[in-house]
Amino acid sequence: MRRLLLLGVVGLLAQLVDGALGMGYGVTSSSLLLMVGLSPALASASVHLAEVGTNIASGASHWRLGNVDWKLVGRLGVPGAIGAFAGATFLSKLSTEAATPVMAVLLGGLGVYILFRFAFRAPAQAHNRRSPHGSRFLVPLGLVGGFVDATGGGGWGPVATTTLLSAGKTAPRTVVGSVDTSEFMVSTAASVGFLVALGTAGIDLGIVLALLLGGIIAAPIAAWLVSRLPAQVLGVGVGGLIVLTNLRTVLASAGVTGAASVVAYALTIAVWAALVAWTVVQHRRQRATEHAAADDVPAEVERV
């Protein structure tokens, strides 16, 4: 029971992150499930089955708050589903010994990407509530994002959300809401792929339900917080956490043990802490600049 309660809390926190950043649920949850001993295929299958429900709750919450562009959802989600089914089939055919380090490296790489992405390149600010991107851009993006998501146990958000935000043509809240909503198709396709390849053997429904319940509770809160949280600070914190949870498997697969592994952990934590501090300072400076600019407006009006 304690284990299921812990997984429920993980699902809640992961959905809070995912709903606010448009990424993080699958990567965070899969990293934890790998740590407790699930095989890569079963970890990814469990997360994607839970995500089917959390994506419905998250999508509905974003839709009610006006954060969804349905054309973007369709153009991105359909190819994403195709890529996810292919990725699930591919991962299911790998042995546990071969898949575990591959999945850990992929998850760790996504964590590094999120960490440095939010530390040094804040999401581009745009105000267009309808995405101008066409199928030539969105179809390849969806295929790649879906495949990475299924094989890595997560990755739809880090691939799709960051790419769309980097383009700087769509409002961040629309990107996050639309990517979260389209993920329902990706999670469903990945789940079907895993069920076809693995059957139901080994899938713990208790784990799935615990993650699902936590995610459903967090979904409406996350949708409300999407435009209120400092995304840069949260992104750096989550990215570092993902790197740390996968570092043990990466080091073990590379034969790094003993004092060398301790040094690797210490360096990782030091870099993470420095980046968190840097991001907090930058966020405070930006807020101070914005407040100063706002305070200057009445004075200028009075002089006129």
TIDOLUM-98449 format. One record per residue (C-alpha): residue number from 1; residue in three letters; z, y, x. Coordinates in steps of 0.05 Angstrom, whole numbers, padded with zeros to 5 digits. Example, Ala and Ser with C-alpha at 12.3 -4.5 7.8 and 13.67 -1.06 7.14 Angstrom:
% TIDOLUM-98449
  nr rest      w      v      u
   1  ala  00156 -00090  00246
   2  ser  00143 -00021  00273
***
This chain:
% TIDOLUM-98449
  nr rest      w      v      u
   1  met  00000  00000  00000
   2  arg  00017  00048  00057
   3  arg -00052  00035  00087
   4  leu -00087  00051  00022
   5  leu -00047  00115  00013
   6  leu -00066  00136  00083
   7  leu -00139  00122  00069
   8  gly -00133  00162  00005
   9  val -00107  00222  00045
  10  val -00164  00212  00095
  11  gly -00214  00213  00038
  12  leu -00183  00276  00010
  13  leu -00183  00313  00077
  14  ala -00253  00288  00094
  15  gln -00280  00314  00027
  16  leu -00246  00381  00037
  17  val -00282  00387  00104
  18  asp -00347  00362  00076
  19  gly -00346  00406  00014
  20  ala -00331  00468  00056
  21  leu -00378  00454  00115
  22  gly -00431  00411  00082
  23  met -00415  00356  00133
  24  gly -00358  00313  00158
  25  tyr -00340  00262  00104
  26  gly -00378  00203  00130
  27  val -00368  00218  00203
  28  thr -00293  00228  00196
  29  ser -00281  00169  00149
  30  ser -00325  00121  00189
  31  ser -00290  00140  00254
  32  leu -00223  00121  00224
  33  leu -00248  00056  00194
  34  leu -00275  00036  00262
  35  met -00207  00050  00292
  36  val -00172  00003  00243
  37  gly -00219 -00054  00261
  38  leu -00276 -00055  00210
  39  ser -00345 -00074  00236
  40  pro -00396 -00017  00239
  41  ala -00436 -00044  00181
  42  leu -00376 -00055  00136
  43  ala -00346  00014  00155
  44  ser -00411  00049  00138
  45  ala -00420  00008  00074
  46  ser -00349  00024  00051
  47  val -00357  00099  00064
  48  his -00425  00102  00029
  49  leu -00399  00065 -00032
  50  ala -00342  00114 -00037
  51  glu -00389  00172 -00026
  52  val -00430  00154 -00087
  53  gly -00371  00176 -00130
  54  thr -00348  00234 -00087
  55  asn -00420  00261 -00085
  56  ile -00423  00263 -00161
  57  ala -00357  00301 -00164
  58  ser -00377  00348 -00108
  59  gly -00447  00360 -00136
  60  ala -00419  00376 -00205
  61  ser -00369  00424 -00176
  62  his -00422  00460 -00134
  63  trp -00469  00463 -00194
  64  arg -00416  00495 -00238
  65  leu -00405  00548 -00185
  66  gly -00480  00562 -00177
  67  asn -00486  00533 -00107
  68  val -00544  00485 -00121
  69  asp -00620  00495 -00113
  70  trp -00648  00435 -00150
  71  lys -00717  00438 -00117
  72  leu -00684  00434 -00049
  73  val -00642  00376 -00074
  74  gly -00704  00336 -00095
  75  arg -00747  00352 -00035
  76  leu -00691  00334  00013
  77  gly -00656  00278 -00024
  78  val -00714  00232 -00039
  79  pro -00738  00224  00033
  80  gly -00665  00221  00053
  81  ala -00655  00161  00008
  82  ile -00714  00126  00040
  83  gly -00687  00139  00110
  84  ala -00618  00116  00089
  85  phe -00642  00050  00061
  86  ala -00681  00036  00125
  87  gly -00620  00055  00168
  88  ala -00573  00010  00128
  89  thr -00621 -00049  00136
  90  phe -00627 -00036  00210
  91  leu -00551 -00031  00222
  92  ser -00537 -00094  00181
  93  lys -00581 -00135  00228
  94  leu -00544 -00114  00291
  95  ser -00487 -00156  00317
  96  thr -00417 -00125  00316
  97  glu -00414 -00126  00392
  98  ala -00480 -00088  00397
  99  ala -00468 -00041  00338
 100  thr -00397 -00017  00353
 101  pro -00412  00023  00417
 102  val -00478  00047  00389
 103  met -00443  00074  00327
 104  ala -00386  00104  00367
 105  val -00435  00140  00413
 106  leu -00474  00166  00354
 107  leu -00411  00190  00318
 108  gly -00384  00220  00382
 109  gly -00450  00256  00394
 110  leu -00448  00285  00324
 111  gly -00377  00308  00337
 112  val -00398  00343  00402
 113  tyr -00456  00375  00365
 114  ile -00410  00401  00309
 115  leu -00359  00424  00360
 116  phe -00406  00467  00402
 117  arg -00450  00486  00343
 118  phe -00393  00522  00308
 119  ala -00360  00548  00372
 120  phe -00421  00584  00401
 121  arg -00471  00591  00345
 122  ala -00442  00611  00279
 123  pro -00484  00592  00217
 124  ala -00538  00643  00205
 125  gln -00524  00690  00148
 126  ala -00576  00694  00093
 127  his -00571  00713  00020
 128  asn -00631  00676 -00011
 129  arg -00603  00632 -00066
 130  arg -00669  00592 -00070
 131  ser -00694  00557 -00008
 132  pro -00765  00578  00014
 133  his -00775  00513  00054
 134  gly -00831  00466  00032
 135  ser -00841  00391  00035
 136  arg -00873  00393  00104
 137  phe -00806  00416  00132
 138  leu -00758  00380  00085
 139  val -00789  00310  00082
 140  pro -00783  00295  00157
 141  leu -00714  00327  00157
 142  gly -00692  00282  00100
 143  leu -00720  00219  00132
 144  val -00685  00231  00198
 145  gly -00620  00253  00165
 146  gly -00618  00193  00119
 147  phe -00631  00144  00176
 148  val -00578  00175  00221
 149  asp -00528  00177  00163
 150  ala -00534  00102  00148
 151  thr -00535  00077  00220
 152  gly -00479  00123  00243
 153  gly -00434  00117  00182
 154  gly -00445  00192  00172
 155  gly -00492  00246  00195
 156  trp -00528  00272  00133
 157  gly -00491  00338  00136
 158  pro -00494  00349  00211
 159  val -00569  00337  00210
 160  ala -00590  00370  00144
 161  thr -00538  00426  00137
 162  thr -00542  00451  00209
 163  thr -00618  00449  00209
 164  leu -00623  00490  00145
 165  leu -00568  00539  00166
 166  ser -00602  00548  00234
 167  ala -00666  00567  00200
 168  gly -00629  00626  00169
 169  lys -00671  00630  00106
 170  thr -00622  00605  00054
 171  ala -00552  00627  00034
 172  pro -00499  00583  00067
 173  arg -00466  00567  00000
 174  thr -00533  00544 -00028
 175  val -00546  00501  00034
 176  val -00478  00468  00030
 177  gly -00480  00457 -00045
 178  ser -00551  00430 -00045
 179  val -00541  00384  00015
 180  asp -00476  00357 -00016
 181  thr -00512  00345 -00082
 182  ser -00573  00311 -00051
 183  glu -00526  00265 -00012
 184  phe -00515  00225 -00076
 185  met -00585  00197 -00069
 186  val -00574  00182  00005
 187  ser -00507  00147 -00007
 188  thr -00535  00106 -00065
 189  ala -00595  00083 -00025
 190  ala -00552  00066  00036
 191  ser -00504  00027 -00009
 192  val -00561 -00013 -00039
 193  gly -00588 -00027  00030
 194  phe -00520 -00053  00054
 195  leu -00509 -00095 -00009
 196  val -00578 -00126 -00002
 197  ala -00567 -00142  00072
 198  leu -00493 -00160  00071
 199  gly -00477 -00178 -00001
 200  thr -00405 -00161 -00022
 201  ala -00373 -00207  00030
 202  gly -00323 -00169  00073
 203  ile -00326 -00104  00033
 204  asp -00254 -00085  00015
 205  leu -00256 -00051 -00053
 206  gly -00186 -00024 -00041
 207  ile -00212  00016  00018
 208  val -00271  00041 -00023
 209  leu -00227  00062 -00082
 210  ala -00176  00096 -00038
 211  leu -00230  00138 -00003
 212  leu -00263  00151 -00070
 213  leu -00199  00175 -00104
 214  gly -00181  00222 -00047
 215  gly -00251  00250 -00046
 216  ile -00254  00262 -00121
 217  ile -00188  00300 -00120
 218  ala -00213  00344 -00063
 219  ala -00284  00357 -00089
 220  pro -00271  00416 -00136
 221  ile -00223  00448 -00087
 222  ala -00274  00443 -00031
 223  ala -00329  00473 -00074
 224  trp -00284  00533 -00089
 225  leu -00265  00541 -00016
 226  val -00336  00538  00011
 227  ser -00345  00614  00015
 228  arg -00272  00629  00033
 229  leu -00255  00587  00094
 230  pro -00272  00609  00165
 231  ala -00326  00557  00175
 232  gln -00329  00568  00251
 233  val -00256  00550  00262
 234  leu -00257  00491  00215
 235  gly -00322  00464  00245
 236  val -00293  00466  00316
 237  gly -00229  00431  00294
 238  val -00267  00376  00258
 239  gly -00317  00367  00314
 240  gly -00262  00357  00366
 241  leu -00225  00307  00321
 242  ile -00288  00265  00312
 243  val -00300  00264  00388
 244  leu -00228  00241  00401
 245  thr -00229  00186  00349
 246  asn -00292  00156  00379
 247  leu -00276  00168  00453
 248  arg -00236  00104  00461
 249  thr -00294  00059  00440
 250  val -00344  00098  00483
 251  leu -00299  00093  00545
 252  ala -00285  00019  00534
 253  ser -00359  00003  00526
 254  ala -00372  00041  00591
 255  gly -00317  00003  00628
 256  val -00273  00065  00637
 257  thr -00200  00045  00635
 258  gly -00132  00063  00664
 259  ala -00123  00130  00698
 260  ala -00196  00148  00689
 261  ser -00190  00142  00613
 262  val -00127  00185  00613
 263  val -00164  00239  00652
 264  ala -00222  00235  00603
 265  tyr -00175  00244  00544
 266  ala -00139  00302  00578
 267  leu -00203  00338  00594
 268  thr -00230  00328  00524
 269  ile -00166  00355  00492
 270  ala -00165  00414  00540
 271  val -00237  00433  00524
 272  trp -00224  00424  00450
 273  ala -00162  00468  00452
 274  ala -00199  00522  00491
 275  leu -00256  00522  00442
 276  val -00209  00527  00382
 277  ala -00174  00586  00415
 278  trp -00240  00619  00432
 279  thr -00265  00610  00360
 280  val -00201  00638  00330
 281  val -00205  00700  00375
 282  gln -00279  00710  00358
 283  his -00264  00703  00284
 284  arg -00208  00755  00287
 285  arg -00252  00803  00326
 286  gln -00307  00796  00275
 287  arg -00259  00809  00217
 288  ala -00230  00869  00253
 289  thr -00300  00897  00264
 290  glu -00318  00886  00191
 291  his -00253  00921  00167
 292  ala -00265  00979  00215
 293  ala -00336  00987  00189
 294  ala -00311  00986  00117
 295  asp -00257  01038  00132
 296  asp -00309  01084  00164
 297  val -00352  01088  00101
 298  pro -00306  01133  00059
 299  ala -00295  01181  00118
 300  glu -00370  01189  00127
 301  val -00378  01201  00052
 302  glu -00324  01255  00054
 303  arg -00358  01291  00112
 304  val -00423  01292  00074
***
